[in-house]
Amino acid sequence: MLAPERRTLADSVTAAAIAFLVMVAAVVIWVRSDVRSAESITAETPVPTPTAAGRLPSSLQELWHTPDDANTRALVSAGVAVTGAGGTVTGRDPRTGDPLWTYRRDLPLCGVESQYGVVAAVYRDPRGCSQTTLLAGDSGARLTARSSYMDSSVRLSVDGTHFLAQGGQRLEMWRSDLVRTVEYGFVDARVNVKTQPRTGCALLSSSSSPSRLAVLERCPSDPANRLTVLNPVPKDNTTPEEYGSRVLTGPGMDSADARVIAASDSRIVVYLPAATTETESPPPRLGVYDHTGNPIVIHELSAPLSKDATTTQVGSTYLVFTGNGVIALDGSTFDPLWTVDGALGAPTVMAGKLLLPTTDALAVLDLATGAEIGRIPVDRPDYTGGPISLAVLGNIVLERRNDQIHALG
């Protein structure tokens, strides 16, 4: 029978040294990690989503306002108004403005977006707008996070299924759990460079639907802008799958001001600025393309779209804020349905009607016809111009203007 092994002093010293080194390594990793710079204060109890308003208010007064310079539109999630300023994302009581939860990083915010009760906060580090944290809208609890190389600034958007982050050289799409479904454009991993269909292209704009991703880009070897239609959920997220890609032809197709206005599962609409050639001078237009990027029809506009133009989907209708008006587009064909002048921003829905920000009021419009059926006076003494974004939470109307969010009730 073998004698049992006995632990020697040297064994004990070695084990203690290993434990010490593991502890030191863990501390060093924590000190250098991004987790250390995050501060999360969650809601004591999940915030319920308020009941939708059954009727429109006859008057509105400002209840509170606060800075909101990281967002591009008024955001709500679950039962909170979401604001972003500095490195902090805050879920606020829509009636009082009091913070219900906060999430802070020692990094600047690139932007914030929300859909389906979650909030995506994108932060900038030395690799660009690369760090994204997903938060629960009703509590502020951290759900998941992702990190990858990105441009130093990105435009965030949602389509009801995906998050879309587009910079000047690179684009990514994420699922609702932040798992990447598409990377397109510049790729920092050498092994993935050859998976991209083109290199060196400038990404001008993009828009998505659950089954289509439309990208307008300008590539070095192309004489004009290129419209590329992609699968938002290819088999391999590092290998884009194209449904079609074509260089646009005609006057103004090489303009840097051209942009994708909207994308549905069957149609894509692109803004084509006015242009002058030796033979013709076409006005600004909306070009409609099919689900593979083939041209279908051109609709002429009476005035150019401003750089602040945005598109909002309400049901099956797409509402394009032009900079001083709204054009309603049919969701199936993208044919214009009606237009309204005098808008200060994109509309939103409350009690089955459209609310449109106008001078000194919110105009109440019929969604089917665009006809004005009422006005709710709004006092904006601090308004200095620029687009106004609206959101509704219960019977509270949120207006984002001049990098501030204003609650009206």
N, C-alpha and C positions, 0 to 999 in steps of 0.2 A: 504494500500500500504506500502510495506517495504521500509525503508530508504536505500538509496544507501550506499554500503560499502565505508569506507574512509580508505586510507592508513595511517598507523600510523608511527611514527619515528622508532619503533621497526621493522616494516615490511621492511622499507627502509634499515635499518642496516643489517637485515638478508639477503636481496637480494644482497646487496653489498658484504657481506661476502661470499656468495655462488659464486658469479661471480669471486671474487678474488681467491677462492680456485680452481675453474675450470681453471682459467688462470695459476695458479702456477702448477697445475697438468699437463697441456698441455706443459708448459716449461720444467718440469722435464722429461716428456716422450720424448720430442724432444732432450734434452741434452743427455739422455741415449740411444737414438735410433741410429741405423746404418745409417739412412738418414743423420744425422748431419755430419758423417765422409765421405760422398760422395761428390765428386766434378765433375760436368758434364759440359763440353763445347761442344756444338753441332755445326755442320757445318752451315754456314750462309744459304746455299741452299743445297738441296739434291744432292749428287754427282752422276752423271750419270755413268752407266756401259759402258766402252769403247767397240767399235766394235772389234770383234775377228780378230786376224791377218789373212790376206789372204795368206801370204807367210812367209817363214822362213827368219830371218836375215842372212846375210853372215858373220857378225862379231858382237861381243858384247863387250861393255866396261862398267865398273862399274860406275853407276850414283850416288849412295849413299849407306851408310850402317848405321845400328843402332842396339843397343841391342834388343834381342828378346828371353829372357830366360824363359818365362812362357809358350811358345808354344812348341809343339812337332813336328810341321810341318809348312811349309810356308802357311800362311793363307791370303785369299782375301775374300772380301765381297762387293757386288755391285761394285763400282768403286774404292775401297780403298785397300791398303795393310794393314793388321791388325797385329800390334805388341803388345806384352805384356812384361812388365818389371817392377819389383818392385810391386807396387800396381796399376799400370796404364795400361789401354788398350787404344791404339791409332789407329785411322784410318788415314792413310797417303796417300798423293799424290804419286802415284806409280812412277812418273817421277822425282820428286824433293825430296821426303821424308818428305816434310813439313806436320806437323799435320793439318788435316782437322777437326778432332774432338778428344776429349779425355774423358775418364771416369776414375776417380781415387777414390780409397778407402784407408783408413788407416788400411788396412789388406793385408797380403801377398796373391798373386795370386796362386791358385792351378793349374790353367790351363785355356786355352781359346780354343774355337772351333767355327766353323762357317758353315752354310749351308743355302741355300735359302734366302740369303740377310739379315740374322740376325747373331748376334755374341753373344755367351754365355760366360760370364766371371764368373769363380768360385773362390770364396775367402775362406780363412781359418779363422775360429774363434775358441773359446774353444770347440765347438762341432764337429770339424773337417772341412773338405771342404764342409761346409754346406750352404754357402750363394751364390746364383747364380743370376746374373742380365742379362737380355736379352736386347741387344742393336740393334737398326736399323743400318745396315751396311752403308747405304747411308748418314746418318746424325749423328749417335752416340746417338740419342734420346733413353731414357730409355723406354722400352716397358712394361716390367713386371719383377717380381722377385719371387724367392721361397727360402725357408729355411727348412732344415731338418737335422737330424743327419746323418753324413757321416764319413768315415775313414779320417785319417789325410793326406792321399795322395790318389788321384784317377787318373785313366786313362780315358780320354775323347775320345769319337769317335762318328761318325755320320754315318747314313746309307741312307740318303736322305729323311727320314721321322722322325726318332727319334734322340734324343741325348742320349748317353749311358755314365754313370759315374760309374766306377767300382773300388772299393777299395779291400783291402785284406779280409774284412769280410762282406762287404755290397755292393749292386749294386742297382742302380735306373735307370729307363728309363723315359724320359720326351718327351712330345709332342713339337711341334714347339712353343707353347705358355708357355712352362715350366710346364704344368700340368703333374703330375707324373702318369705314366701308370703302372709301376711295381716297387715294392720294394722286394728285394730278399736277403736272408742271415740274418745277425744279425738285430734284431728289438728291439729298445729301449722301445717301448710302450708295456707294459705287456699284454694288451688286444689283441695285434696282434701276440704274440709269437707263439701261437698254429696254426696260419694260414700258417706258413712256413713248407714245407715238411721235412726239416732236420735242425738241429742246430749244431753249433760249427764247421762248415766247413770253410776251407780256399779257397777263390776264386782265382784260378790261372790265368785265362784269360777268355775273353768273346768276342763275336762278334755278330752282329745283321743284319737283313734285315727287310723290312717292315712287314713280317709275321712270322719271327722266331728270337728267342734269344737263342744263344748257350752259355752255361757256362761250363767251365772245373773247377772242384772243387775237393778238397781232404777232405773227411769227416772222423771223428775219428774212426768209426766202419768199414770203407772200407779198403780192402787190397791194393787198387790202386786208380788211379784217376777216377772220375766219370764225364761222359758227360751228361748234362741235357739240354733238349730242351724245351723252354718255349714259351708261347703266349705273344708277346709284348704288347697286348691290352686286358688283361683279363677283366671280368666283374667288378671285384673289384681290385683296384691297390694294396691292402694289402694282397691279396690272390693269389699267383702265380698259373697259370694253366700250367701243364706239358703236353707236347706231348709225352715225353719219357724221361727216366733217367736210365742209366746203368753204372755199374762199368766196365771199360775197362780191357780186359784180354790180356795177352801176354807179352813178354819181353819189358821193358822200359815203361810200362803203369803206373808205380808208380813214374816216374821221375818228379821232380818239374820244369824241363825245358820244359815239354810238354806244348803246348798252342793251342788254337783255332786260326787258320790262317784266315778263312773267313767263312761266313754263307750266303747262298742264301735262297730263299724260298723253295728249294727242296733238297739242299745238304749242308753238313758241312764238312770242311776239318780241320784236326787236325795234328799238327806236333808231331811226335813220335821220341824222341831221340834214338840213338844207345844204345844197351844194350847187356850184356853178361850173358848167363846162362850156366848151365852144359852141355846143349845139343846144343845150337845155339848161334850165335853172329850176330843178324840182324843189318844191317846198319841203319842210320837215314831214316825215312820214312814219307810220307804224307798219313794219313788214311782218306778215304772218307766215310762219313756216310749219311744216308738218313735223311728226314725231321723229323724223330722221334728218331734218334740216333742209328739206326741199321747199322752195318758195311756193306760196299759195296765192296771196293777195297783198296789195299795198293799199293802205288807207292814208290819205293826205290829212295833215293837221293844219289848223289855221295859225298856229304859233309854235315856236320851239319849246321843248321841255326844259325846265331849269335843272341845274345840277342837284337840286333838292328833291327831284321827282321820286315818288315812292309808289309802291303798289300794295294794296290791301285786298285780301280775298274775303268776301262775305257771302257765305253759301256758295252758289255756283257763279257768282258775279265777281269780276276783278275790277277794282276801283283804282284808277291811276290818278294820283295827285300830280298835276303838271307844273306846279309852282304858283299858279294863280287860279286854278280851276280843277275840276274832276271830270274824268272821262270814264264811263262805265263800259266794260267790255263783257260780252257774252262768254261764259266759261267754256263752252263747247267749241266755238268758232273764233273767238277773240274779235268778232265784229263789234263796232261801237253801238251802244244802245242809247245813251243820252249823255249830255254834257251839262255842267253847271259852272258858272263863272263866280269869281269873288271868294274863292276858298283860300284859307290860310294854312291848310294842312289836310291830311287824309281823314276820312270819316270813320266812325265806329257805329256799332249797333246798340240801341237801348230800347227796351220794350217794343221790339219789332220795327223800329224806325231808325233811319240814319241820322246821326248827329254830325254836323259839318261845322268846323270852326270858321267863323267869318268875323268881320270887324264888329266888335262890341256884342257878339252873340254867338250862340250855337244854333245854326239853322236846322230845322227838322225836315227831313226829306223822305219822300216815298221811294223805297228801294227799286220798285219796278219801273218808275217813270222819271225819277229825279225831281219831281215837282215839289216845291217848298210848301209845307203844310203848317208851319209854325216857326216861332223863334223864341229862344230862351236867352234873355239878356245875360251877358257876362262882362264883368268889369276887369280890365287888364291894365292897370296903371303902369306896370313895369315893363310892358311888352315893347321890345325894340325891333321887332321884325324877325324873319326866319320862320321856318315851318313849325306848326303846332301839331303835336301828336296826341291822340286821345285814347283812353281806355276806360272801361266801365267795370265797377265792382259793386254788385248790388245796386244801391241807389246813389252811389258816389261816382262822380265823373272826375277822371284824372286828366289833367292837361300838362304835357311836357313842353315847355317853351323856355328859350334863353338858358338852357342847361339847368333848369329848375323843374321840379315836379310840383304842381299845384292841385290840391284836392278841392273839389267843388261839391257842395251838398246843400 
